[in-house]
Amino acid sequence: MERGVGVLKQAIKTLPGHPGVYRMLNRKGEALYVGKARNLKRRVTSYTQLSRLPYRLQRMVAETASLEIVTTRTEVEALLLESNLVKRLMPRYNVQLRDDKSFPYILLTGDHDFARIKKHRGQHSRPGDYFGPFASAGAVNRTITALEKAFLLRSCSDSVFHQRSRPCLMYHIKRCSAPCVGYISQDDYAQLVKQARDFLSGRSHDIQEELGREMQAASEQLDFETAALYRDRLRALAHIQSHQDINVEGVTDADVFALHTEGGVTCIQVFFFRSGRNYGNRAYFPTHDDQLTSSEVLASFIAQFYDNKPVPKLLLASETPDDRQLLADALTERAGGKVHIHVPQRGDKRNLVEHALTNAREALARHLSEGRNQRKLLEGLADKLGLEAAPERIEVYDNSHIRGSEPYGAMIVAGAEGFRKNQYRKFKIRGTRKPGQGANEKAGGIDQAHGGATGANGAAESGGDEAGAQPGDDYAMMREVLTRRFQRAQKEDPDNDQGSWPDLVLVDGGRGQLNVALEVFADLGVSEVPIASVAKGPDRDAGRERIFLPDQQPILLPKDDQVLYFIQRLRDEAHRFAIGAHRTGRGKERLRSSLDEIPGVGPTRKKALLLHFGSVKAIGRAHLADLEAVDGISKTVARKVYDHFNAAG
């Protein structure tokens, strides 16, 4: 504590009394806390008065080994920089919003004579009109499907559009007007695009009236087929509106934030309104210190939330965020237009916030319930395996290959909150076979991760003596994956300061895999990580899994044991992830082996061929004249491609 205070007092001597951002760093140079200040010297001085600090800040000061600052012209600039650094550095004493995904939008392209409607994420760099954000990809997909039915706009890529000689299935199921083959003029298609743009911009009533009049006119002229088409388009528009049933007068472009805290966990529910329509909602569970007030959490959350997202003109909140005006000024600067943060007390807007609060409470209740169930399972697992405490981080390892080709190892991570998919890792095996060892092939040559039931692993799974067993590819793969994983952990986080070490390692397989893992740990000097292996029973019977532990007889859990179900889910998730990694690698290898072996076919020509024909199989079936017709493919190269596939066939 004295050392930390000394570091701060030394830094204060040269600190300016200007706005800026300060970073408290530990002895490894990692950010402990990022804060903004109107007066840097005054704010940092407050951290040296320990008696006035809450316990969490006392701990932070005790860990502080150095201080870095960045001065800014205004406090607003400081707030913007603070939110950016918090999201990038993830300091442990700040509120952390773990959300790096951009929201999906609907894009009506503007760089083609016949505009395309598509889902879009990322920067708005392509010319066109963007509508959103939507809360989920599912909401965008449903809306695009309905818009295709309502306005008959194309969704195909430009390359596919220019290669069509007859209408595709989308035309026949009445979701496209087939502009690719001239079934609609450019002017008439532009009118459909305008109607779609108007509808997405909030002028839905006008569009519906226009379609209604055209349907009536067609009906009066006894053109019932055309009238039915207008009827179907009206139904599609009604379908969109039925999924956007929470609309409030006076709320056009706005986001609604509702915060609810219970049991030390916070849920912030966010609703999105654009052009007067509800575009869905999403629940967030930011991590933060228990001693922070809800207004501080909300303010930090909002600042980070808009670090990579456009800001609407109006934010409605369930309570006043800390430094509301400063936050509004910062968002105004980021948006390039006036942004208001409003806490409604009555009326329709308050009803809207109350609705969001109800969703926040319900989402948090589900989250806590799932967490309690997960905690019970972890405690049960600890009891079955004889662990000192429930594991906070479980790592499960598996591998996948077909007869030794394209081998991949996989690691999944699970904890009290469930699967941590952002921490999954896959390992492309660099070398699994030693001289003199045979291949431990997968039975039947089908896609499968190691399940430990057949071949050279039979003795391991029967619980027999493994001392004389000759490990094949599966053992070598497991050895390589575990060695690479824990060598890296020893290098990057030797003292487990970042919490990257597991409290339990599970490997898929029998005692043979367990012994391999124990050998790796012994070679690396890893002694405090519990380890077990999970093998299916005879005939790969799910429900008769046995758990192998060092120097113990295998454990056979009852078929209806909840802990057994939990172990099965862990193993199956590792199995799924390993197979996915293998299939991805196998697809790349197939493409490489099919095209990269042809002299003169580099990345550019390969891309041109694939865009033209759609698949390697189609390229192999193509006639020489068809190959010569591809842009960028000369007659010489076309002959090489043709001869390659004909020789292979």
NORQUI-V438314 format. One record per residue. N is the residue number from 1. PHI is phi in radians with two decimals (* if undefined). OMEGA is omega in degrees with one decimal (none if undefined). Layout:
BEGIN
n;phi;omega
N;PHI;OMEGA
N;PHI;OMEGA
END
This chain:
BEGIN
n;phi;omega
1;*;-179.9
2;-1.14;179.0
3;-1.10;-179.9
4;-1.09;177.7
5;-1.10;178.8
6;-1.09;178.0
7;-1.07;-178.8
8;-1.18;179.9
9;-1.10;177.9
10;-1.15;-179.6
11;-1.22;-176.4
12;-1.07;-177.1
13;-1.03;-177.1
14;-2.00;-178.3
15;-1.35;176.5
16;-1.45;176.5
17;-1.66;-175.8
18;-2.01;174.9
19;-1.15;178.5
20;2.98;-179.9
21;-2.14;177.6
22;-2.08;178.1
23;-2.19;174.1
24;-1.63;-174.6
25;-2.03;175.4
26;-1.52;-174.5
27;-1.19;177.0
28;-1.58;-178.8
29;1.45;-179.9
30;-1.53;-177.9
31;-1.25;173.9
32;-1.58;-176.8
33;-2.73;173.7
34;-2.11;-179.3
35;-2.38;176.4
36;-1.92;-179.8
37;-2.67;171.5
38;-1.32;178.2
39;-2.32;-174.7
40;-1.03;-176.5
41;-1.11;-178.4
42;-1.19;-177.3
43;-1.18;-179.0
44;-1.17;177.6
45;-1.06;-179.1
46;-1.09;-179.9
47;-1.33;178.6
48;-1.52;178.3
49;-1.65;-168.7
50;-1.07;-176.9
51;-1.13;-179.0
52;-1.67;-176.2
53;-1.65;170.9
54;-1.17;-173.2
55;-1.07;-177.0
56;-1.11;179.1
57;-1.31;173.2
58;-1.09;177.3
59;-1.08;-179.3
60;-1.09;178.9
61;-1.08;-179.0
62;-1.11;-178.8
63;-1.54;-174.4
64;-1.28;178.2
65;-1.98;178.3
66;-2.80;-178.5
67;-2.34;175.0
68;-2.13;-179.4
69;-2.31;170.1
70;-2.34;179.0
71;-1.46;178.0
72;-2.29;-179.2
73;-1.31;-176.4
74;-2.38;176.4
75;-1.22;176.7
76;-1.10;177.0
77;-1.08;178.5
78;-1.11;179.4
79;-1.13;178.8
80;-1.11;178.5
81;-1.17;179.0
82;-1.04;-178.1
83;-1.09;178.8
84;-1.15;-178.3
85;-1.23;179.2
86;-1.11;179.4
87;-1.16;-176.1
88;-1.42;-174.4
89;-1.66;179.9
90;0.89;-179.6
91;-1.16;-172.1
92;-1.19;-178.0
93;-1.70;175.1
94;-1.71;167.9
95;-1.18;-175.4
96;-2.07;174.7
97;-1.72;-178.4
98;-1.55;-178.8
99;-2.67;-179.6
100;-1.78;-177.3
101;-1.40;172.6
102;-1.44;-179.7
103;-1.39;177.9
104;-1.36;177.4
105;-2.22;167.0
106;-1.75;-179.4
107;-2.02;167.4
108;-1.78;-172.2
109;-1.11;-179.2
110;-2.11;-177.9
111;-1.95;179.4
112;-2.52;-179.4
113;-1.08;178.0
114;-2.05;-172.1
115;-1.03;178.7
116;-1.86;173.4
117;-1.82;-175.2
118;-2.72;172.6
119;-1.44;-176.1
120;-2.46;169.7
121;-2.18;174.5
122;1.67;-176.1
123;-1.14;178.1
124;-1.56;-174.4
125;-1.66;-179.0
126;-1.43;178.1
127;-1.03;178.8
128;2.59;-179.0
129;-1.90;-178.2
130;-1.89;-179.4
131;-2.22;-178.2
132;2.68;7.3
133;-1.44;172.3
134;-1.77;-175.1
135;-1.23;-176.5
136;-2.68;176.8
137;-1.13;178.6
138;-1.07;178.7
139;-1.12;177.9
140;-1.16;-177.7
141;-1.07;179.3
142;-1.13;-179.3
143;-1.18;179.2
144;-1.11;177.9
145;-1.03;179.5
146;-1.17;179.0
147;-1.16;175.8
148;-1.07;178.9
149;-1.22;-175.4
150;-1.41;-172.4
151;-2.15;173.2
152;1.00;-179.9
153;-1.58;-179.0
154;-1.32;175.6
155;-2.13;-177.5
156;-1.30;178.3
157;-1.23;-178.4
158;-1.11;-179.3
159;-1.13;177.5
160;-1.14;-179.2
161;-0.97;-174.6
162;-1.36;-178.1
163;-1.69;-176.6
164;-1.26;173.6
165;-2.03;175.7
166;-2.62;-174.9
167;-1.13;-178.9
168;-1.57;-177.2
169;-1.06;-177.2
170;-1.05;177.1
171;-1.17;-174.8
172;-1.24;176.2
173;-1.69;173.3
174;1.07;174.4
175;-2.15;177.6
176;-2.79;-179.5
177;-1.64;176.3
178;1.00;175.3
179;-1.18;-177.4
180;-1.11;-178.1
181;-2.04;173.4
182;1.36;178.5
183;-1.34;176.9
184;-2.51;-179.1
185;-1.29;179.5
186;-1.10;-179.9
187;-1.17;179.3
188;-1.17;177.9
189;-1.17;178.0
190;-1.06;177.2
191;-1.14;176.5
192;-1.10;179.3
193;-1.10;178.8
194;-1.09;178.8
195;-1.09;179.1
196;-1.13;179.5
197;-1.13;178.7
198;-1.11;-179.7
199;-1.09;-179.3
200;-1.24;179.3
201;-1.54;174.8
202;1.83;-179.4
203;-1.74;-175.7
204;-1.19;-177.9
205;-1.08;179.5
206;-1.09;-178.8
207;-1.14;-179.6
208;-1.14;177.4
209;-1.13;179.9
210;-1.11;179.0
211;-1.15;177.4
212;-1.09;179.0
213;-1.14;-179.6
214;-1.19;176.9
215;-1.14;-179.7
216;-1.13;-179.5
217;-1.13;179.2
218;-1.12;179.9
219;-1.14;-179.7
220;-1.14;178.0
221;-1.55;178.6
222;1.13;175.1
223;-1.60;-171.5
224;-1.23;178.7
225;-1.17;177.2
226;-1.18;178.5
227;-1.07;178.8
228;-1.14;177.9
229;-1.11;177.6
230;-1.12;177.8
231;-1.07;179.8
232;-1.14;178.7
233;-1.18;177.0
234;-1.10;178.2
235;-1.10;179.0
236;-1.11;177.2
237;-1.15;178.0
238;-1.11;178.7
239;-1.13;178.0
240;-1.08;-176.3
241;-1.19;179.7
242;-1.19;178.0
243;-1.66;179.8
244;-2.33;-167.9
245;-1.55;-179.5
246;-1.88;-177.1
247;-2.18;-174.8
248;-2.15;177.7
249;-1.04;177.8
250;1.56;177.8
251;-1.86;179.5
252;-1.78;176.2
253;-1.90;-176.9
254;-2.76;169.7
255;-2.07;-178.3
256;-1.98;-179.9
257;-2.04;177.8
258;-2.24;-175.8
259;-1.96;175.3
260;-2.41;-178.9
261;-2.14;178.2
262;-2.76;177.6
263;1.09;-179.8
264;1.37;180.0
265;-2.04;-178.2
266;-1.98;171.3
267;-2.07;174.0
268;-2.05;179.8
269;-1.66;-178.6
270;-2.07;174.3
271;-1.87;-178.0
272;-2.00;175.3
273;-2.15;176.1
274;-2.39;-179.2
275;0.92;178.4
276;1.36;-177.9
277;-1.99;175.3
278;-1.44;-179.2
279;-1.75;174.0
280;1.82;-177.5
281;-2.52;180.0
282;-2.55;179.4
283;-1.77;177.5
284;-2.14;179.0
285;-2.26;-177.8
286;-1.17;176.0
287;-1.58;-178.6
288;-2.84;176.7
289;-1.24;-177.3
290;-1.10;-175.3
291;-1.46;176.9
292;-1.29;176.8
293;-1.34;-179.7
294;-1.12;179.0
295;-1.20;176.3
296;-1.20;178.9
297;-1.09;-178.3
298;-1.12;-179.5
299;-1.11;179.5
300;-1.13;179.3
301;-1.08;-177.0
302;-1.11;-179.3
303;-1.07;179.3
304;-1.30;-175.9
305;-1.02;-176.2
306;-1.65;178.2
307;-1.13;-179.0
308;-2.27;-177.8
309;-2.40;175.9
310;-1.20;-176.5
311;-1.79;176.1
312;-1.33;-177.8
313;-1.28;-173.4
314;-2.29;171.1
315;-2.03;174.7
316;-1.82;-175.6
317;-2.22;179.9
318;-1.31;176.0
319;-2.66;-175.5
320;-1.32;177.4
321;-1.25;179.0
322;-1.03;-179.7
323;0.92;-174.3
324;-1.00;-176.2
325;-1.16;177.5
326;-1.08;178.9
327;-1.11;178.6
328;-1.11;178.1
329;-1.12;179.6
330;-1.13;179.8
331;-1.20;176.0
332;-1.07;178.9
333;-1.13;-179.6
334;-1.22;-176.3
335;-1.41;-176.3
336;1.36;178.5
337;-2.80;-174.7
338;-1.09;177.2
339;-2.07;179.3
340;-1.93;173.0
341;-1.94;-172.3
342;-2.13;175.4
343;-1.98;-175.4
344;-1.19;-179.0
345;-1.87;-178.4
346;-2.76;175.5
347;1.49;-175.8
348;-1.09;-179.5
349;-1.15;176.8
350;-1.17;176.9
351;-1.08;178.0
352;-1.13;178.1
353;-1.14;178.1
354;-1.10;176.9
355;-1.08;178.0
356;-1.14;177.4
357;-1.10;176.9
358;-1.04;177.4
359;-1.11;179.0
360;-1.14;179.5
361;-1.10;-179.0
362;-1.18;179.4
363;-1.14;179.3
364;-1.18;177.9
365;-1.08;177.7
366;-1.13;-179.4
367;-1.09;-179.2
368;-1.18;179.0
369;-1.09;177.7
370;-1.10;179.2
371;-1.13;178.7
372;-1.15;178.0
373;-1.11;178.9
374;-1.12;179.3
375;-1.11;177.8
376;-1.08;179.3
377;-1.14;178.8
378;-1.14;177.5
379;-1.15;177.3
380;-1.14;177.4
381;-1.10;177.8
382;-1.08;179.2
383;-1.13;-178.5
384;-1.16;-175.8
385;-1.65;178.9
386;1.25;178.2
387;-1.43;-178.6
388;-1.23;-178.9
389;-2.64;177.6
390;-1.10;-178.4
391;-1.21;176.5
392;-1.53;-178.9
393;-2.44;177.3
394;-1.93;174.6
395;-1.99;-178.2
396;-2.08;-174.7
397;-2.07;177.6
398;-2.64;175.8
399;-2.46;-176.0
400;-2.60;173.5
401;-2.90;172.5
402;-2.11;179.7
403;0.89;176.2
404;1.47;-177.7
405;-1.56;179.4
406;0.79;-179.6
407;-1.34;177.5
408;-2.35;169.2
409;-1.84;-177.7
410;-2.44;175.3
411;-2.24;171.6
412;-1.97;-176.6
413;-2.24;177.6
414;-2.39;179.1
415;-2.72;-176.2
416;-1.10;-179.0
417;-1.61;-179.4
418;1.83;-179.8
419;-1.28;177.8
420;-1.81;-170.1
421;-1.18;178.5
422;-1.28;179.0
423;-1.92;175.0
424;-1.12;177.2
425;-2.43;173.5
426;-2.07;-175.0
427;-2.20;172.2
428;-1.36;-173.4
429;-1.21;-176.0
430;-1.53;180.0
431;-2.94;-172.9
432;-1.94;-172.3
433;-2.01;174.8
434;-1.61;178.5
435;-0.99;177.5
436;1.61;-179.2
437;-1.60;176.7
438;-1.59;179.0
439;-1.44;174.1
440;-1.58;-171.0
441;-1.34;175.4
442;-1.35;-177.5
443;-1.08;174.8
444;1.45;177.4
445;1.16;-179.9
446;-1.75;-179.8
447;-1.13;175.7
448;-2.84;173.6
449;-1.51;-175.6
450;-1.09;178.5
451;-1.98;174.1
452;1.18;-179.8
453;-2.31;-171.7
454;-2.33;172.7
455;1.14;-174.4
456;-1.17;-177.8
457;-1.59;-175.0
458;-1.00;-179.6
459;-1.14;-179.8
460;-1.08;-174.1
461;-1.39;176.6
462;-1.47;179.6
463;1.44;-178.3
464;-1.37;-177.8
465;-1.25;-175.8
466;-1.78;-171.0
467;-1.00;-176.3
468;-1.70;-176.8
469;-1.21;177.2
470;-1.70;-178.0
471;-1.16;177.4
472;-1.82;-175.4
473;-1.06;-176.1
474;-1.06;178.3
475;-1.11;-179.0
476;-1.13;177.2
477;-1.09;179.9
478;-1.08;179.4
479;-1.08;-178.1
480;-1.15;-177.7
481;-1.09;-178.1
482;-1.15;178.6
483;-1.11;-179.6
484;-1.12;-178.6
485;-1.09;-172.3
486;-1.49;169.7
487;-1.12;178.9
488;-1.17;178.1
489;-1.09;178.7
490;-1.14;-179.2
491;-1.38;-172.1
492;-1.60;-176.1
493;-2.53;-172.2
494;-1.09;-177.7
495;-1.76;-179.9
496;1.03;177.9
497;-1.18;-178.1
498;-1.62;179.8
499;1.18;-176.3
500;-1.60;179.6
501;-1.56;-179.9
502;-1.37;171.1
503;-1.60;177.6
504;-2.76;174.5
505;-1.98;174.0
506;-2.02;175.8
507;-2.03;-179.5
508;-1.44;-179.7
509;2.49;-178.0
510;-1.76;-176.7
511;-1.18;177.1
512;-1.03;177.3
513;-1.11;178.5
514;-1.08;-179.6
515;-1.12;176.2
516;-1.06;-179.8
517;-1.09;179.0
518;-1.13;177.3
519;-1.11;179.2
520;-1.07;-179.5
521;-1.07;179.1
522;-1.15;179.4
523;-1.12;-177.2
524;-1.57;-178.5
525;1.36;177.2
526;-1.50;-172.4
527;-2.17;-172.0
528;-2.00;178.9
529;-1.86;177.2
530;-1.10;-177.2
531;-2.48;177.7
532;-2.63;174.9
533;-2.16;-176.3
534;-2.18;-179.4
535;-2.13;173.2
536;-1.25;-178.3
537;-1.40;178.3
538;-0.95;-179.9
539;1.06;177.0
540;0.98;-174.8
541;-1.40;176.2
542;-1.15;-176.4
543;1.89;177.1
544;-2.05;178.4
545;-1.08;174.2
546;-2.02;-179.4
547;-1.86;180.0
548;-1.74;177.3
549;-2.11;179.4
550;-1.01;173.2
551;1.03;178.0
552;-2.39;172.3
553;-1.24;179.7
554;-1.05;177.5
555;-1.72;176.4
556;-2.02;-176.7
557;-1.51;176.5
558;-1.04;-176.4
559;-1.08;-177.7
560;-1.71;-179.3
561;-1.32;-179.8
562;-1.10;177.9
563;-1.14;177.3
564;-1.09;176.9
565;-1.05;180.0
566;-1.10;179.1
567;-1.12;177.9
568;-1.09;179.0
569;-1.12;178.5
570;-1.09;-178.7
571;-1.13;-179.0
572;-1.16;177.7
573;-1.17;176.3
574;-1.10;178.3
575;-1.05;179.9
576;-1.08;-177.2
577;-1.19;179.1
578;-1.12;179.6
579;-1.13;178.0
580;-1.07;178.2
581;-1.11;-179.8
582;-1.13;-178.0
583;-1.14;177.5
584;-1.08;178.7
585;-1.12;-179.9
586;-1.16;177.9
587;-1.10;178.5
588;-1.14;-179.6
589;-1.15;178.9
590;-1.08;180.0
591;-1.11;-179.0
592;-1.11;-177.1
593;-1.20;-176.6
594;-1.42;-173.7
595;-1.90;-174.7
596;-1.26;178.4
597;-1.40;-177.0
598;-1.49;178.9
599;-1.06;177.2
600;1.55;178.6
601;-1.84;177.8
602;-1.70;-177.2
603;-0.99;-176.8
604;-1.19;179.9
605;-1.20;177.6
606;-1.08;178.7
607;-1.10;180.0
608;-1.09;179.1
609;-1.12;-178.5
610;-1.17;178.2
611;-1.14;-177.2
612;-1.34;-174.2
613;-1.74;175.7
614;1.62;-179.1
615;-2.81;177.0
616;-1.14;-180.0
617;-1.06;179.4
618;-1.18;176.7
619;-1.10;-179.1
620;-1.13;-179.0
621;-1.56;-172.5
622;-1.21;173.6
623;-1.36;-179.0
624;-1.04;-179.8
625;-1.09;178.7
626;-1.16;178.6
627;-1.15;-179.6
628;-1.18;-178.0
629;-1.40;-178.6
630;-1.35;178.3
631;-1.03;177.3
632;1.55;-179.7
633;-1.89;179.1
634;-1.36;179.1
635;-1.11;179.6
636;-1.15;179.9
637;-1.16;178.6
638;-1.04;178.7
639;-1.12;178.7
640;-1.12;179.8
641;-1.14;-178.3
642;-1.09;-179.1
643;-1.13;-179.2
644;-1.08;-176.6
645;-1.33;177.3
646;-1.20;177.0
647;-1.14;-180.0
648;-1.17;-177.3
649;-1.51;none
END
